[in-house]
Amino acid sequence: MVRLMESKFTAIFEKDGDVWIGYVEEIPGANTQGKTLEEARENLKEAVVLVIEANRKLVERDVEGKEVIKEELAVAI
């Protein structure tokens, strides 16, 4: 069962010619672009979800057959 939770990250948007480039400061690989700032924002949300899902699948594969403890970790920054 996958629990959905809302998290907040720092999005950076840069105008580059005719497009907006967006990336998340805390998540390497979460980056995108869009013709408008709103499109870049929506694309970036999707990119974050895809990166997190891919990382979860990689970990699941890496720990398959191993004795592990998986628990939620809350961090205040």
PDB file of N, CA, C and O in Angstrom:
ATOM      1  N   MET A   1       0.845  -1.185   0.000  1.00  0.00           N
ATOM      2  CA  MET A   1       0.000   0.000   0.000  1.00  0.00           C
ATOM      3  C   MET A   1       0.886   1.242   0.000  1.00  0.00           C
ATOM      4  O   MET A   1       1.786   1.368   0.830  1.00  0.00           O
ATOM      5  N   VAL A   2       0.635   2.142  -0.915  1.00  0.00           N
ATOM      6  CA  VAL A   2       1.394   3.388  -0.983  1.00  0.00           C
ATOM      7  C   VAL A   2       0.557   4.491  -0.364  1.00  0.00           C
ATOM      8  O   VAL A   2      -0.568   4.750  -0.791  1.00  0.00           O
ATOM      9  N   ARG A   3       1.124   5.140   0.653  1.00  0.00           N
ATOM     10  CA  ARG A   3       0.428   6.262   1.287  1.00  0.00           C
ATOM     11  C   ARG A   3       0.812   7.538   0.564  1.00  0.00           C
ATOM     12  O   ARG A   3       1.988   7.783   0.296  1.00  0.00           O
ATOM     13  N   LEU A   4      -0.166   8.332   0.255  1.00  0.00           N
ATOM     14  CA  LEU A   4       0.098   9.617  -0.376  1.00  0.00           C
ATOM     15  C   LEU A   4       0.233  10.674   0.703  1.00  0.00           C
ATOM     16  O   LEU A   4      -0.567  10.728   1.637  1.00  0.00           O
ATOM     17  N   MET A   5       1.238  11.503   0.569  1.00  0.00           N
ATOM     18  CA  MET A   5       1.401  12.597   1.513  1.00  0.00           C
ATOM     19  C   MET A   5       1.869  13.819   0.746  1.00  0.00           C
ATOM     20  O   MET A   5       2.537  13.708  -0.282  1.00  0.00           O
ATOM     21  N   GLU A   6       1.520  14.950   1.243  1.00  0.00           N
ATOM     22  CA  GLU A   6       1.926  16.191   0.601  1.00  0.00           C
ATOM     23  C   GLU A   6       3.236  16.656   1.225  1.00  0.00           C
ATOM     24  O   GLU A   6       3.376  16.708   2.447  1.00  0.00           O
ATOM     25  N   SER A   7       4.172  16.985   0.381  1.00  0.00           N
ATOM     26  CA  SER A   7       5.461  17.511   0.829  1.00  0.00           C
ATOM     27  C   SER A   7       5.706  18.830   0.118  1.00  0.00           C
ATOM     28  O   SER A   7       5.158  19.082  -0.955  1.00  0.00           O
ATOM     29  N   LYS A   8       6.512  19.649   0.711  1.00  0.00           N
ATOM     30  CA  LYS A   8       6.835  20.938   0.101  1.00  0.00           C
ATOM     31  C   LYS A   8       8.322  20.972  -0.235  1.00  0.00           C
ATOM     32  O   LYS A   8       9.169  20.570   0.563  1.00  0.00           O
ATOM     33  N   PHE A   9       8.614  21.460  -1.433  1.00  0.00           N
ATOM     34  CA  PHE A   9       9.982  21.577  -1.916  1.00  0.00           C
ATOM     35  C   PHE A   9      10.194  22.983  -2.462  1.00  0.00           C
ATOM     36  O   PHE A   9       9.248  23.763  -2.572  1.00  0.00           O
ATOM     37  N   THR A  10      11.419  23.297  -2.797  1.00  0.00           N
ATOM     38  CA  THR A  10      11.740  24.603  -3.352  1.00  0.00           C
ATOM     39  C   THR A  10      11.878  24.494  -4.859  1.00  0.00           C
ATOM     40  O   THR A  10      12.807  23.857  -5.357  1.00  0.00           O
ATOM     41  N   ALA A  11      10.965  25.108  -5.582  1.00  0.00           N
ATOM     42  CA  ALA A  11      11.004  25.117  -7.041  1.00  0.00           C
ATOM     43  C   ALA A  11      11.705  26.384  -7.513  1.00  0.00           C
ATOM     44  O   ALA A  11      11.446  27.478  -7.012  1.00  0.00           O
ATOM     45  N   ILE A  12      12.593  26.217  -8.481  1.00  0.00           N
ATOM     46  CA  ILE A  12      13.301  27.336  -9.090  1.00  0.00           C
ATOM     47  C   ILE A  12      12.867  27.397 -10.550  1.00  0.00           C
ATOM     48  O   ILE A  12      12.882  26.383 -11.247  1.00  0.00           O
ATOM     49  N   PHE A  13      12.484  28.579 -11.012  1.00  0.00           N
ATOM     50  CA  PHE A  13      12.077  28.769 -12.402  1.00  0.00           C
ATOM     51  C   PHE A  13      12.937  29.865 -13.025  1.00  0.00           C
ATOM     52  O   PHE A  13      13.114  30.940 -12.451  1.00  0.00           O
ATOM     53  N   GLU A  14      13.464  29.572 -14.205  1.00  0.00           N
ATOM     54  CA  GLU A  14      14.303  30.530 -14.928  1.00  0.00           C
ATOM     55  C   GLU A  14      13.753  30.712 -16.334  1.00  0.00           C
ATOM     56  O   GLU A  14      13.418  29.740 -17.010  1.00  0.00           O
ATOM     57  N   LYS A  15      13.662  31.955 -16.765  1.00  0.00           N
ATOM     58  CA  LYS A  15      13.243  32.244 -18.133  1.00  0.00           C
ATOM     59  C   LYS A  15      14.452  32.031 -19.034  1.00  0.00           C
ATOM     60  O   LYS A  15      15.519  32.593 -18.788  1.00  0.00           O
ATOM     61  N   ASP A  16      14.286  31.216 -20.082  1.00  0.00           N
ATOM     62  CA  ASP A  16      15.369  30.936 -21.019  1.00  0.00           C
ATOM     63  C   ASP A  16      14.828  31.105 -22.433  1.00  0.00           C
ATOM     64  O   ASP A  16      14.279  30.171 -23.017  1.00  0.00           O
ATOM     65  N   GLY A  17      14.987  32.286 -22.963  1.00  0.00           N
ATOM     66  CA  GLY A  17      14.424  32.572 -24.284  1.00  0.00           C
ATOM     67  C   GLY A  17      12.913  32.548 -24.232  1.00  0.00           C
ATOM     68  O   GLY A  17      12.288  33.329 -23.514  1.00  0.00           O
ATOM     69  N   ASP A  18      12.328  31.635 -25.008  1.00  0.00           N
ATOM     70  CA  ASP A  18      10.866  31.541 -25.092  1.00  0.00           C
ATOM     71  C   ASP A  18      10.260  30.533 -24.116  1.00  0.00           C
ATOM     72  O   ASP A  18       9.042  30.349 -24.097  1.00  0.00           O
ATOM     73  N   VAL A  19      11.089  29.882 -23.311  1.00  0.00           N
ATOM     74  CA  VAL A  19      10.568  28.863 -22.396  1.00  0.00           C
ATOM     75  C   VAL A  19      10.988  29.145 -20.957  1.00  0.00           C
ATOM     76  O   VAL A  19      11.904  29.923 -20.692  1.00  0.00           O
ATOM     77  N   TRP A  20      10.291  28.490 -20.047  1.00  0.00           N
ATOM     78  CA  TRP A  20      10.641  28.515 -18.627  1.00  0.00           C
ATOM     79  C   TRP A  20      11.265  27.171 -18.272  1.00  0.00           C
ATOM     80  O   TRP A  20      10.729  26.118 -18.617  1.00  0.00           O
ATOM     81  N   ILE A  21      12.382  27.215 -17.593  1.00  0.00           N
ATOM     82  CA  ILE A  21      13.064  26.027 -17.091  1.00  0.00           C
ATOM     83  C   ILE A  21      12.750  25.936 -15.599  1.00  0.00           C
ATOM     84  O   ILE A  21      12.823  26.937 -14.887  1.00  0.00           O
ATOM     85  N   GLY A  22      12.405  24.752 -15.129  1.00  0.00           N
ATOM     86  CA  GLY A  22      12.101  24.581 -13.715  1.00  0.00           C
ATOM     87  C   GLY A  22      12.823  23.379 -13.146  1.00  0.00           C
ATOM     88  O   GLY A  22      12.995  22.364 -13.821  1.00  0.00           O
ATOM     89  N   TYR A  23      13.243  23.503 -11.896  1.00  0.00           N
ATOM     90  CA  TYR A  23      13.866  22.378 -11.201  1.00  0.00           C
ATOM     91  C   TYR A  23      13.623  22.513  -9.710  1.00  0.00           C
ATOM     92  O   TYR A  23      13.282  23.586  -9.211  1.00  0.00           O
ATOM     93  N   VAL A  24      13.806  21.392  -9.004  1.00  0.00           N
ATOM     94  CA  VAL A  24      13.593  21.365  -7.564  1.00  0.00           C
ATOM     95  C   VAL A  24      14.944  21.286  -6.878  1.00  0.00           C
ATOM     96  O   VAL A  24      15.738  20.377  -7.123  1.00  0.00           O
ATOM     97  N   GLU A  25      15.182  22.248  -6.025  1.00  0.00           N
ATOM     98  CA  GLU A  25      16.456  22.383  -5.324  1.00  0.00           C
ATOM     99  C   GLU A  25      16.825  21.126  -4.535  1.00  0.00           C
ATOM    100  O   GLU A  25      17.996  20.749  -4.488  1.00  0.00           O
ATOM    101  N   GLU A  26      15.843  20.479  -3.917  1.00  0.00           N
ATOM    102  CA  GLU A  26      16.114  19.355  -3.023  1.00  0.00           C
ATOM    103  C   GLU A  26      16.125  17.987  -3.708  1.00  0.00           C
ATOM    104  O   GLU A  26      16.513  16.996  -3.089  1.00  0.00           O
ATOM    105  N   ILE A  27      15.708  17.918  -4.964  1.00  0.00           N
ATOM    106  CA  ILE A  27      15.587  16.616  -5.623  1.00  0.00           C
ATOM    107  C   ILE A  27      16.351  16.623  -6.947  1.00  0.00           C
ATOM    108  O   ILE A  27      15.826  17.069  -7.967  1.00  0.00           O
ATOM    109  N   PRO A  28      17.580  16.132  -6.929  1.00  0.00           N
ATOM    110  CA  PRO A  28      18.335  16.049  -8.183  1.00  0.00           C
ATOM    111  C   PRO A  28      17.564  15.233  -9.221  1.00  0.00           C
ATOM    112  O   PRO A  28      17.009  14.181  -8.903  1.00  0.00           O
ATOM    113  N   GLY A  29      17.534  15.710 -10.430  1.00  0.00           N
ATOM    114  CA  GLY A  29      16.842  15.006 -11.506  1.00  0.00           C
ATOM    115  C   GLY A  29      15.420  15.462 -11.725  1.00  0.00           C
ATOM    116  O   GLY A  29      14.823  15.128 -12.748  1.00  0.00           O
ATOM    117  N   ALA A  30      14.859  16.213 -10.803  1.00  0.00           N
ATOM    118  CA  ALA A  30      13.501  16.731 -10.977  1.00  0.00           C
ATOM    119  C   ALA A  30      13.606  18.084 -11.674  1.00  0.00           C
ATOM    120  O   ALA A  30      13.787  19.120 -11.035  1.00  0.00           O
ATOM    121  N   ASN A  31      13.488  18.046 -12.995  1.00  0.00           N
ATOM    122  CA  ASN A  31      13.582  19.277 -13.781  1.00  0.00           C
ATOM    123  C   ASN A  31      12.704  19.159 -15.013  1.00  0.00           C
ATOM    124  O   ASN A  31      12.349  18.060 -15.438  1.00  0.00           O
ATOM    125  N   THR A  32      12.362  20.295 -15.574  1.00  0.00           N
ATOM    126  CA  THR A  32      11.439  20.316 -16.704  1.00  0.00           C
ATOM    127  C   THR A  32      11.486  21.670 -17.386  1.00  0.00           C
ATOM    128  O   THR A  32      12.298  22.529 -17.043  1.00  0.00           O
ATOM    129  N   GLN A  33      10.616  21.842 -18.344  1.00  0.00           N
ATOM    130  CA  GLN A  33      10.455  23.146 -18.976  1.00  0.00           C
ATOM    131  C   GLN A  33       9.015  23.291 -19.450  1.00  0.00           C
ATOM    132  O   GLN A  33       8.264  22.317 -19.495  1.00  0.00           O
ATOM    133  N   GLY A  34       8.639  24.511 -19.801  1.00  0.00           N
ATOM    134  CA  GLY A  34       7.303  24.778 -20.305  1.00  0.00           C
ATOM    135  C   GLY A  34       7.283  26.073 -21.074  1.00  0.00           C
ATOM    136  O   GLY A  34       8.124  26.947 -20.864  1.00  0.00           O
ATOM    137  N   LYS A  35       6.314  26.196 -21.973  1.00  0.00           N
ATOM    138  CA  LYS A  35       6.182  27.420 -22.759  1.00  0.00           C
ATOM    139  C   LYS A  35       5.740  28.592 -21.884  1.00  0.00           C
ATOM    140  O   LYS A  35       6.077  29.746 -22.150  1.00  0.00           O
ATOM    141  N   THR A  36       4.976  28.273 -20.833  1.00  0.00           N
ATOM    142  CA  THR A  36       4.537  29.297 -19.891  1.00  0.00           C
ATOM    143  C   THR A  36       5.003  28.892 -18.495  1.00  0.00           C
ATOM    144  O   THR A  36       5.371  27.741 -18.260  1.00  0.00           O
ATOM    145  N   LEU A  37       4.982  29.839 -17.590  1.00  0.00           N
ATOM    146  CA  LEU A  37       5.361  29.538 -16.212  1.00  0.00           C
ATOM    147  C   LEU A  37       4.405  28.515 -15.610  1.00  0.00           C
ATOM    148  O   LEU A  37       4.841  27.608 -14.902  1.00  0.00           O
ATOM    149  N   GLU A  38       3.121  28.648 -15.878  1.00  0.00           N
ATOM    150  CA  GLU A  38       2.140  27.699 -15.353  1.00  0.00           C
ATOM    151  C   GLU A  38       2.389  26.293 -15.895  1.00  0.00           C
ATOM    152  O   GLU A  38       2.303  25.319 -15.148  1.00  0.00           O
ATOM    153  N   GLU A  39       2.696  26.182 -17.179  1.00  0.00           N
ATOM    154  CA  GLU A  39       2.990  24.878 -17.764  1.00  0.00           C
ATOM    155  C   GLU A  39       4.242  24.277 -17.117  1.00  0.00           C
ATOM    156  O   GLU A  39       4.272  23.081 -16.825  1.00  0.00           O
ATOM    157  N   ALA A  40       5.255  25.084 -16.894  1.00  0.00           N
ATOM    158  CA  ALA A  40       6.474  24.606 -16.231  1.00  0.00           C
ATOM    159  C   ALA A  40       6.164  24.136 -14.815  1.00  0.00           C
ATOM    160  O   ALA A  40       6.699  23.119 -14.376  1.00  0.00           O
ATOM    161  N   ARG A  41       5.313  24.856 -14.095  1.00  0.00           N
ATOM    162  CA  ARG A  41       4.926  24.449 -12.733  1.00  0.00           C
ATOM    163  C   ARG A  41       4.248  23.083 -12.740  1.00  0.00           C
ATOM    164  O   ARG A  41       4.597  22.206 -11.950  1.00  0.00           O
ATOM    165  N   GLU A  42       3.286  22.909 -13.626  1.00  0.00           N
ATOM    166  CA  GLU A  42       2.563  21.631 -13.692  1.00  0.00           C
ATOM    167  C   GLU A  42       3.504  20.506 -14.112  1.00  0.00           C
ATOM    168  O   GLU A  42       3.452  19.414 -13.547  1.00  0.00           O
ATOM    169  N   ASN A  43       4.358  20.761 -15.094  1.00  0.00           N
ATOM    170  CA  ASN A  43       5.321  19.754 -15.536  1.00  0.00           C
ATOM    171  C   ASN A  43       6.283  19.376 -14.418  1.00  0.00           C
ATOM    172  O   ASN A  43       6.673  18.215 -14.296  1.00  0.00           O
ATOM    173  N   LEU A  44       6.665  20.355 -13.600  1.00  0.00           N
ATOM    174  CA  LEU A  44       7.605  20.092 -12.519  1.00  0.00           C
ATOM    175  C   LEU A  44       6.971  19.215 -11.440  1.00  0.00           C
ATOM    176  O   LEU A  44       7.634  18.345 -10.876  1.00  0.00           O
ATOM    177  N   LYS A  45       5.697  19.441 -11.155  1.00  0.00           N
ATOM    178  CA  LYS A  45       5.000  18.581 -10.189  1.00  0.00           C
ATOM    179  C   LYS A  45       5.027  17.135 -10.671  1.00  0.00           C
ATOM    180  O   LYS A  45       5.286  16.216  -9.894  1.00  0.00           O
ATOM    181  N   GLU A  46       4.759  16.945 -11.951  1.00  0.00           N
ATOM    182  CA  GLU A  46       4.778  15.597 -12.526  1.00  0.00           C
ATOM    183  C   GLU A  46       6.189  15.002 -12.469  1.00  0.00           C
ATOM    184  O   GLU A  46       6.353  13.819 -12.173  1.00  0.00           O
ATOM    185  N   ALA A  47       7.199  15.817 -12.750  1.00  0.00           N
ATOM    186  CA  ALA A  47       8.580  15.337 -12.709  1.00  0.00           C
ATOM    187  C   ALA A  47       8.962  14.876 -11.304  1.00  0.00           C
ATOM    188  O   ALA A  47       9.632  13.856 -11.147  1.00  0.00           O
ATOM    189  N   VAL A  48       8.542  15.617 -10.291  1.00  0.00           N
ATOM    190  CA  VAL A  48       8.846  15.238  -8.900  1.00  0.00           C
ATOM    191  C   VAL A  48       8.230  13.882  -8.581  1.00  0.00           C
ATOM    192  O   VAL A  48       8.894  13.019  -8.007  1.00  0.00           O
ATOM    193  N   VAL A  49       6.978  13.691  -8.945  1.00  0.00           N
ATOM    194  CA  VAL A  49       6.301  12.417  -8.689  1.00  0.00           C
ATOM    195  C   VAL A  49       7.032  11.284  -9.403  1.00  0.00           C
ATOM    196  O   VAL A  49       7.244  10.222  -8.818  1.00  0.00           O
ATOM    197  N   LEU A  50       7.417  11.497 -10.657  1.00  0.00           N
ATOM    198  CA  LEU A  50       8.100  10.455 -11.423  1.00  0.00           C
ATOM    199  C   LEU A  50       9.457  10.100 -10.821  1.00  0.00           C
ATOM    200  O   LEU A  50       9.819   8.925 -10.760  1.00  0.00           O
ATOM    201  N   VAL A  51      10.205  11.098 -10.379  1.00  0.00           N
ATOM    202  CA  VAL A  51      11.517  10.836  -9.770  1.00  0.00           C
ATOM    203  C   VAL A  51      11.355  10.056  -8.471  1.00  0.00           C
ATOM    204  O   VAL A  51      12.085   9.094  -8.231  1.00  0.00           O
ATOM    205  N   ILE A  52      10.409  10.461  -7.636  1.00  0.00           N
ATOM    206  CA  ILE A  52      10.196   9.763  -6.361  1.00  0.00           C
ATOM    207  C   ILE A  52       9.728   8.331  -6.612  1.00  0.00           C
ATOM    208  O   ILE A  52      10.206   7.406  -5.955  1.00  0.00           O
ATOM    209  N   GLU A  53       8.797   8.131  -7.556  1.00  0.00           N
ATOM    210  CA  GLU A  53       8.335   6.778  -7.873  1.00  0.00           C
ATOM    211  C   GLU A  53       9.484   5.915  -8.389  1.00  0.00           C
ATOM    212  O   GLU A  53       9.606   4.753  -8.002  1.00  0.00           O
ATOM    213  N   ALA A  54      10.321   6.468  -9.253  1.00  0.00           N
ATOM    214  CA  ALA A  54      11.459   5.717  -9.797  1.00  0.00           C
ATOM    215  C   ALA A  54      12.437   5.348  -8.688  1.00  0.00           C
ATOM    216  O   ALA A  54      12.949   4.228  -8.661  1.00  0.00           O
ATOM    217  N   ASN A  55      12.701   6.278  -7.776  1.00  0.00           N
ATOM    218  CA  ASN A  55      13.606   5.986  -6.656  1.00  0.00           C
ATOM    219  C   ASN A  55      13.045   4.885  -5.771  1.00  0.00           C
ATOM    220  O   ASN A  55      13.790   4.018  -5.315  1.00  0.00           O
ATOM    221  N   ARG A  56      11.751   4.909  -5.525  1.00  0.00           N
ATOM    222  CA  ARG A  56      11.128   3.858  -4.713  1.00  0.00           C
ATOM    223  C   ARG A  56      11.277   2.486  -5.376  1.00  0.00           C
ATOM    224  O   ARG A  56      11.586   1.498  -4.709  1.00  0.00           O
ATOM    225  N   LYS A  57      11.057   2.434  -6.684  1.00  0.00           N
ATOM    226  CA  LYS A  57      11.184   1.162  -7.407  1.00  0.00           C
ATOM    227  C   LYS A  57      12.619   0.659  -7.370  1.00  0.00           C
ATOM    228  O   LYS A  57      12.849  -0.541  -7.224  1.00  0.00           O
ATOM    229  N   LEU A  58      13.585   1.559  -7.499  1.00  0.00           N
ATOM    230  CA  LEU A  58      14.992   1.156  -7.428  1.00  0.00           C
ATOM    231  C   LEU A  58      15.326   0.564  -6.065  1.00  0.00           C
ATOM    232  O   LEU A  58      16.019  -0.450  -5.974  1.00  0.00           O
ATOM    233  N   VAL A  59      14.836   1.196  -5.016  1.00  0.00           N
ATOM    234  CA  VAL A  59      15.106   0.688  -3.665  1.00  0.00           C
ATOM    235  C   VAL A  59      14.425  -0.656  -3.465  1.00  0.00           C
ATOM    236  O   VAL A  59      15.029  -1.581  -2.922  1.00  0.00           O
ATOM    237  N   GLU A  60      13.179  -0.777  -3.896  1.00  0.00           N
ATOM    238  CA  GLU A  60      12.475  -2.055  -3.762  1.00  0.00           C
ATOM    239  C   GLU A  60      13.265  -3.174  -4.429  1.00  0.00           C
ATOM    240  O   GLU A  60      13.387  -4.266  -3.874  1.00  0.00           O
ATOM    241  N   ARG A  61      13.796  -2.911  -5.605  1.00  0.00           N
ATOM    242  CA  ARG A  61      14.588  -3.903  -6.317  1.00  0.00           C
ATOM    243  C   ARG A  61      15.873  -4.232  -5.552  1.00  0.00           C
ATOM    244  O   ARG A  61      16.264  -5.395  -5.447  1.00  0.00           O
ATOM    245  N   ASP A  62      16.520  -3.196  -5.021  1.00  0.00           N
ATOM    246  CA  ASP A  62      17.794  -3.379  -4.325  1.00  0.00           C
ATOM    247  C   ASP A  62      17.664  -4.134  -3.005  1.00  0.00           C
ATOM    248  O   ASP A  62      18.602  -4.815  -2.591  1.00  0.00           O
ATOM    249  N   VAL A  63      16.520  -4.024  -2.344  1.00  0.00           N
ATOM    250  CA  VAL A  63      16.359  -4.676  -1.040  1.00  0.00           C
ATOM    251  C   VAL A  63      15.569  -5.978  -1.114  1.00  0.00           C
ATOM    252  O   VAL A  63      15.333  -6.627  -0.095  1.00  0.00           O
ATOM    253  N   GLU A  64      15.165  -6.355  -2.313  1.00  0.00           N
ATOM    254  CA  GLU A  64      14.384  -7.583  -2.476  1.00  0.00           C
ATOM    255  C   GLU A  64      15.145  -8.775  -1.894  1.00  0.00           C
ATOM    256  O   GLU A  64      16.312  -9.006  -2.210  1.00  0.00           O
ATOM    257  N   GLY A  65      14.454  -9.517  -1.040  1.00  0.00           N
ATOM    258  CA  GLY A  65      15.046 -10.699  -0.420  1.00  0.00           C
ATOM    259  C   GLY A  65      15.904 -10.407   0.798  1.00  0.00           C
ATOM    260  O   GLY A  65      16.427 -11.330   1.423  1.00  0.00           O
ATOM    261  N   LYS A  66      16.055  -9.139   1.140  1.00  0.00           N
ATOM    262  CA  LYS A  66      16.861  -8.764   2.301  1.00  0.00           C
ATOM    263  C   LYS A  66      15.951  -8.435   3.474  1.00  0.00           C
ATOM    264  O   LYS A  66      14.801  -8.033   3.295  1.00  0.00           O
ATOM    265  N   GLU A  67      16.485  -8.613   4.678  1.00  0.00           N
ATOM    266  CA  GLU A  67      15.738  -8.216   5.864  1.00  0.00           C
ATOM    267  C   GLU A  67      15.927  -6.711   6.046  1.00  0.00           C
ATOM    268  O   GLU A  67      17.038  -6.247   6.301  1.00  0.00           O
ATOM    269  N   VAL A  68      14.858  -5.966   5.916  1.00  0.00           N
ATOM    270  CA  VAL A  68      14.926  -4.506   6.040  1.00  0.00           C
ATOM    271  C   VAL A  68      13.788  -4.010   6.907  1.00  0.00           C
ATOM    272  O   VAL A  68      12.790  -4.704   7.104  1.00  0.00           O
ATOM    273  N   ILE A  69      13.946  -2.828   7.414  1.00  0.00           N
ATOM    274  CA  ILE A  69      12.883  -2.120   8.118  1.00  0.00           C
ATOM    275  C   ILE A  69      12.564  -0.892   7.281  1.00  0.00           C
ATOM    276  O   ILE A  69      13.452  -0.117   6.927  1.00  0.00           O
ATOM    277  N   LYS A  70      11.305  -0.730   6.975  1.00  0.00           N
ATOM    278  CA  LYS A  70      10.852   0.416   6.186  1.00  0.00           C
ATOM    279  C   LYS A  70       9.891   1.208   7.061  1.00  0.00           C
ATOM    280  O   LYS A  70       8.861   0.691   7.494  1.00  0.00           O
ATOM    281  N   GLU A  71      10.232   2.457   7.315  1.00  0.00           N
ATOM    282  CA  GLU A  71       9.392   3.285   8.178  1.00  0.00           C
ATOM    283  C   GLU A  71       9.399   4.733   7.695  1.00  0.00           C
ATOM    284  O   GLU A  71      10.298   5.167   6.976  1.00  0.00           O
ATOM    285  N   GLU A  72       8.389   5.448   8.105  1.00  0.00           N
ATOM    286  CA  GLU A  72       8.282   6.868   7.771  1.00  0.00           C
ATOM    287  C   GLU A  72       9.297   7.657   8.593  1.00  0.00           C
ATOM    288  O   GLU A  72       9.527   7.359   9.765  1.00  0.00           O
ATOM    289  N   LEU A  73       9.887   8.642   7.979  1.00  0.00           N
ATOM    290  CA  LEU A  73      10.856   9.500   8.635  1.00  0.00           C
ATOM    291  C   LEU A  73      10.397  10.945   8.528  1.00  0.00           C
ATOM    292  O   LEU A  73      10.293  11.482   7.425  1.00  0.00           O
ATOM    293  N   ALA A  74      10.124  11.572   9.648  1.00  0.00           N
ATOM    294  CA  ALA A  74       9.704  12.968   9.655  1.00  0.00           C
ATOM    295  C   ALA A  74      10.904  13.832  10.040  1.00  0.00           C
ATOM    296  O   ALA A  74      11.594  13.572  11.026  1.00  0.00           O
ATOM    297  N   VAL A  75      11.129  14.866   9.232  1.00  0.00           N
ATOM    298  CA  VAL A  75      12.269  15.760   9.465  1.00  0.00           C
ATOM    299  C   VAL A  75      11.768  17.200   9.392  1.00  0.00           C
ATOM    300  O   VAL A  75      11.075  17.572   8.445  1.00  0.00           O
ATOM    301  N   ALA A  76      12.112  17.989  10.367  1.00  0.00           N
ATOM    302  CA  ALA A  76      11.785  19.413  10.337  1.00  0.00           C
ATOM    303  C   ALA A  76      13.027  20.182   9.939  1.00  0.00           C
ATOM    304  O   ALA A  76      14.083  20.036  10.555  1.00  0.00           O
ATOM    305  N   ILE A  77      12.901  20.990   8.922  1.00  0.00           N
ATOM    306  CA  ILE A  77      14.053  21.756   8.436  1.00  0.00           C
ATOM    307  C   ILE A  77      13.770  23.237   8.609  1.00  0.00           C
ATOM    308  O   ILE A  77      14.609  24.070   8.263  1.00  0.00           O
TER     309      ILE A  77
END
